[in-house]
Amino acid sequence: MDSRLREALRLVELGLAVHLLHPRSKEPIAEEWQRAPALDAELLQILYRPGMEIGIHTGLVPGARLPVVVLDLDTPESVAWARSRFPLSPVRAVTRRGEHWYFKHPGVPVHTRHKPDRLALDVQAEGAHVVCPPSVHASGFVYAWLGSPPTSETLAMLPAWSRAWFPPPAAPAIVRPSLHTGRRDLARAIGAARKWRVEQESEGRGTQTFKLAQFLTLQLGLDAHRAYRVLACEYNPRLPQPYNEALLRRKIDQALRSRLALTALDRNHTTAGSSPCALP
């Protein structure tokens, strides 16, 4: 049994929601991992393949005995800022750029990825995850625990996360996609997709695609159909590892739902047999 599988099984035994990632990647192997229950030891061993990395699914995960919130600190400045404002967690990990601090989940949903201005940090909770030692980053960096690996004793001492530390931002004005988006907005959408930042798979590819989907639908008002065609024809081909149609449509769906813009979406507007790139 290799060291990653051994550590993954140990963390499962401690009650954490462990899941598996592609080799040298932050991307989970399961497409619907955000809604998946925690893996038990038996299923983890069945799914594991040598070279896979391991991650901790944060937030209230069904079946996890110890749900956690992780403060993801990406620079020495953000680590110093956290040390001056938060209780020091006994379970911390060294990342390529900073540290992960583990906290006990409060039992109610925690707002994620809200960060103070000019600070490189994220709050990883509902629907999020972090890479876990001894996984290997795409750069070759090996994640490591600060001090001893977590035990039942240190996990029992985790400070409880307080939602007051990062209050959610004010709700943005809802912009509903229009079925009659003008040519000017469509031209802006195409221009943005051609210039939008491109990342490698393990360096934020999914985050940048999601942000572009939000810009197209919420700022420019494109409906799901047109937003998909702009993503598929102007942005996706620029990615080192392009998405398939289902994953692109999911990004658009998530972008709309993330701002409560729609309660339901028809995610398959494309006429059968027609090219998605033939913009009207």
C-alpha positions as CSV (number, residue, x, y, z in Angstrom):
1,M,0.0,0.0,0.0
2,D,1.5,3.3,-1.0
3,S,1.9,6.3,1.3
4,R,-1.0,8.4,-0.2
5,L,-3.5,5.6,0.1
6,R,-2.3,4.8,3.6
7,E,-2.8,8.5,4.7
8,A,-6.2,8.7,2.9
9,L,-7.4,5.7,4.8
10,R,-6.1,7.0,8.1
11,L,-7.9,10.4,7.6
12,V,-11.1,8.6,6.7
13,E,-10.8,6.7,10.0
14,L,-10.5,10.0,11.8
15,G,-13.8,11.2,10.2
16,L,-12.7,13.5,7.5
17,A,-14.3,13.6,4.0
18,V,-11.5,12.3,1.9
19,H,-11.8,12.2,-1.9
20,L,-9.5,11.4,-4.8
21,L,-7.9,13.7,-7.3
22,H,-6.3,13.2,-10.7
23,P,-2.5,12.8,-10.6
24,R,-0.6,16.1,-10.2
25,S,-3.9,17.9,-10.2
26,K,-6.4,19.6,-7.9
27,E,-9.3,18.2,-9.9
28,P,-11.4,15.5,-8.2
29,I,-11.9,12.3,-10.2
30,A,-15.7,12.4,-9.6
31,E,-17.6,14.8,-11.8
32,E,-20.4,15.4,-9.2
33,W,-18.2,15.4,-6.2
34,Q,-19.8,18.6,-4.7
35,R,-22.9,16.6,-3.9
36,A,-21.3,13.2,-3.2
37,P,-21.2,11.7,0.3
38,A,-18.0,11.0,2.1
39,L,-16.1,7.9,0.9
40,D,-15.8,5.0,3.2
41,A,-12.6,3.0,3.5
42,E,-13.8,0.2,1.3
43,L,-14.9,2.4,-1.6
44,L,-11.8,4.5,-1.3
45,Q,-9.6,1.5,-1.8
46,I,-11.6,0.3,-4.8
47,L,-11.4,3.7,-6.5
48,Y,-7.8,4.5,-5.8
49,R,-5.1,4.1,-8.4
50,P,-1.4,4.6,-7.9
51,G,-0.4,8.2,-8.5
52,M,-3.7,9.7,-7.6
53,E,-3.6,12.7,-5.2
54,I,-5.9,13.1,-2.2
55,G,-8.1,16.0,-1.1
56,I,-10.4,16.9,1.8
57,H,-14.0,17.7,0.8
58,T,-14.9,20.7,3.0
59,G,-18.3,21.8,4.4
60,L,-21.2,19.7,5.5
61,V,-20.6,16.5,3.6
62,P,-23.1,13.7,4.0
63,G,-21.5,10.8,5.9
64,A,-18.5,12.8,7.2
65,R,-18.2,12.5,11.0
66,L,-16.0,15.6,11.2
67,P,-16.9,18.3,8.7
68,V,-14.3,21.1,8.4
69,V,-13.8,24.6,7.1
70,V,-10.3,25.3,5.8
71,L,-8.7,28.8,5.6
72,D,-6.6,28.7,2.4
73,L,-3.8,31.2,2.8
74,D,-1.8,31.8,-0.4
75,T,0.9,34.2,0.6
76,P,3.2,34.9,3.6
77,E,1.3,38.2,4.1
78,S,-2.1,36.4,4.3
79,V,-0.5,33.9,6.8
80,A,0.7,36.8,9.0
81,W,-2.7,38.5,8.7
82,A,-4.5,35.3,9.8
83,R,-2.1,34.8,12.8
84,S,-3.1,38.2,14.1
85,R,-6.8,37.6,13.8
86,F,-7.7,33.9,14.2
87,P,-7.0,31.2,16.7
88,L,-4.1,29.1,15.6
89,S,-5.3,25.8,14.4
90,P,-3.5,22.7,15.6
91,V,-4.0,21.1,12.2
92,R,-2.2,23.0,9.4
93,A,-0.6,22.1,6.1
94,V,2.1,23.7,4.0
95,T,1.1,24.4,0.4
96,R,3.1,25.6,-2.5
97,R,2.3,29.3,-1.8
98,G,1.2,29.3,1.9
99,E,-0.8,27.3,4.4
100,H,-4.1,25.5,5.0
101,W,-5.7,26.0,8.5
102,Y,-8.4,23.5,9.5
103,F,-11.4,24.5,11.7
104,K,-14.3,22.6,13.0
105,H,-17.5,23.3,10.9
106,P,-20.1,25.2,12.9
107,G,-22.9,23.0,11.6
108,V,-24.7,25.6,9.5
109,P,-23.7,26.6,5.9
110,V,-20.6,28.7,5.7
111,H,-20.1,31.3,2.9
112,T,-17.1,30.3,0.8
113,R,-14.5,32.1,-1.2
114,H,-15.2,35.5,0.2
115,K,-11.9,37.3,0.9
116,P,-10.9,40.7,2.2
117,D,-9.5,43.1,-0.4
118,R,-5.9,42.7,-1.4
119,L,-5.4,39.5,0.6
120,A,-4.7,36.2,-1.1
121,L,-6.9,33.9,0.9
122,D,-10.1,31.8,0.5
123,V,-12.6,30.2,2.9
124,Q,-13.1,26.6,1.7
125,A,-16.4,25.2,3.0
126,E,-19.6,24.2,1.3
127,G,-19.0,22.7,-2.2
128,A,-15.3,23.2,-2.0
129,H,-12.2,21.2,-1.2
130,V,-8.4,21.4,-0.5
131,V,-5.5,19.3,-1.6
132,C,-4.2,17.2,1.3
133,P,-0.7,15.9,2.2
134,P,1.2,14.0,1.0
135,S,-0.2,14.9,-2.5
136,V,2.1,16.4,-5.1
137,H,1.4,19.7,-6.9
138,A,1.8,19.9,-10.7
139,S,5.0,21.9,-10.0
140,G,6.4,19.0,-8.1
141,F,5.9,20.6,-4.7
142,V,4.8,18.0,-2.0
143,Y,2.1,19.1,0.4
144,A,3.1,18.5,4.0
145,W,1.6,18.7,7.5
146,L,3.0,21.5,9.7
147,G,4.2,19.5,12.7
148,S,2.7,16.1,13.2
149,P,-0.1,14.7,11.0
150,P,-3.6,15.2,12.4
151,T,-4.7,12.7,15.1
152,S,-8.0,12.2,16.9
153,E,-6.5,14.4,19.7
154,T,-5.5,17.3,17.6
155,L,-8.8,17.2,15.6
156,A,-10.7,17.3,18.8
157,M,-9.0,20.6,19.6
158,L,-9.9,22.3,16.3
159,P,-11.3,25.8,17.0
160,A,-14.9,26.1,15.7
161,W,-15.3,28.3,12.7
162,S,-17.3,31.5,13.3
163,R,-19.4,32.9,10.4
164,A,-18.8,36.3,11.9
165,W,-15.2,36.2,10.8
166,F,-16.2,36.5,7.2
167,P,-19.7,37.9,6.8
168,P,-21.2,37.3,3.4
169,P,-21.1,40.2,1.0
170,A,-24.3,42.1,0.2
171,A,-26.5,40.3,-2.3
172,P,-25.8,41.7,-5.8
173,A,-28.6,42.9,-8.0
174,I,-30.0,40.0,-10.0
175,V,-29.6,40.3,-13.7
176,R,-31.7,37.8,-15.6
177,P,-30.4,36.7,-19.0
178,S,-32.3,38.2,-21.9
179,L,-33.3,36.2,-24.9
180,H,-32.8,39.3,-27.0
181,T,-29.2,40.2,-26.2
182,G,-28.0,42.9,-28.6
183,R,-25.2,42.6,-31.1
184,R,-23.1,45.0,-29.0
185,D,-23.3,42.7,-25.9
186,L,-22.6,39.7,-28.1
187,A,-19.5,41.4,-29.6
188,R,-18.3,42.2,-26.0
189,A,-18.9,38.6,-25.0
190,I,-16.8,37.3,-27.9
191,G,-14.1,39.9,-27.2
192,A,-13.9,39.0,-23.5
193,A,-13.7,35.2,-24.3
194,R,-10.8,35.8,-26.7
195,K,-8.8,37.7,-24.1
196,W,-9.9,36.0,-20.8
197,R,-7.2,34.6,-18.7
198,V,-6.3,31.0,-19.4
199,E,-4.9,28.6,-16.7
200,Q,-3.6,25.1,-16.6
201,E,-5.9,22.3,-15.3
202,S,-4.2,22.3,-11.9
203,E,-3.8,26.1,-11.6
204,G,-7.4,27.4,-11.7
205,R,-8.7,26.4,-15.1
206,G,-12.1,25.7,-13.7
207,T,-12.2,29.0,-11.7
208,Q,-11.4,31.1,-14.7
209,T,-14.0,29.3,-16.8
210,F,-16.6,29.8,-14.1
211,K,-15.8,33.5,-13.8
212,L,-16.1,34.0,-17.5
213,A,-19.5,32.2,-17.4
214,Q,-20.6,34.6,-14.7
215,F,-19.5,37.6,-16.7
216,L,-21.3,36.5,-19.8
217,T,-24.6,35.7,-18.1
218,L,-24.8,38.1,-15.3
219,Q,-22.9,41.2,-16.6
220,L,-23.7,40.9,-20.3
221,G,-27.1,39.2,-19.9
222,L,-26.5,36.3,-22.3
223,D,-28.9,33.5,-22.0
224,A,-27.5,30.0,-21.3
225,H,-27.6,29.0,-25.0
226,R,-25.6,32.0,-26.3
227,A,-23.2,31.9,-23.3
228,Y,-22.5,28.2,-24.1
229,R,-21.7,29.0,-27.7
230,V,-19.4,31.8,-26.8
231,L,-17.6,29.6,-24.3
232,A,-17.4,26.6,-26.7
233,C,-16.2,28.5,-29.7
234,E,-14.1,31.4,-28.4
235,Y,-12.7,30.3,-25.0
236,N,-12.7,26.5,-24.7
237,P,-10.3,26.0,-27.7
238,R,-7.8,28.2,-26.0
239,L,-7.6,25.9,-22.9
240,P,-4.7,23.5,-22.7
241,Q,-7.2,20.9,-21.6
242,P,-10.6,21.8,-23.2
243,Y,-13.9,20.9,-21.5
244,N,-16.5,18.7,-23.0
245,E,-20.0,20.1,-23.7
246,A,-21.6,18.7,-20.5
247,L,-18.9,20.4,-18.3
248,L,-19.2,23.7,-20.1
249,R,-22.9,23.8,-19.7
250,R,-22.5,22.9,-16.0
251,K,-20.2,25.9,-15.6
252,I,-22.9,28.2,-17.0
253,D,-25.6,26.5,-14.8
254,Q,-23.4,27.1,-11.7
255,A,-22.7,30.7,-12.7
256,L,-26.4,31.5,-12.9
257,R,-27.3,29.6,-9.7
258,S,-24.4,31.1,-7.8
259,R,-26.2,34.5,-7.9
260,L,-29.7,33.2,-7.5
261,A,-30.4,34.5,-11.1
262,L,-32.5,31.5,-12.0
263,T,-34.1,28.6,-10.2
264,A,-34.0,26.3,-13.2
265,L,-32.3,26.2,-16.5
266,D,-32.9,24.5,-19.8
267,R,-29.3,23.3,-20.4
268,N,-29.8,21.9,-23.9
269,H,-31.0,24.7,-26.2
270,T,-28.8,23.7,-29.1
271,T,-30.7,22.5,-32.1
272,A,-29.8,18.9,-33.0
273,G,-27.3,18.7,-35.8
274,S,-26.5,22.4,-35.9
275,S,-23.1,23.9,-35.2
276,P,-22.9,25.6,-31.8
277,C,-20.6,28.2,-33.3
278,A,-23.1,29.6,-35.8
279,L,-24.0,32.7,-33.7
280,P,-27.1,34.5,-34.9
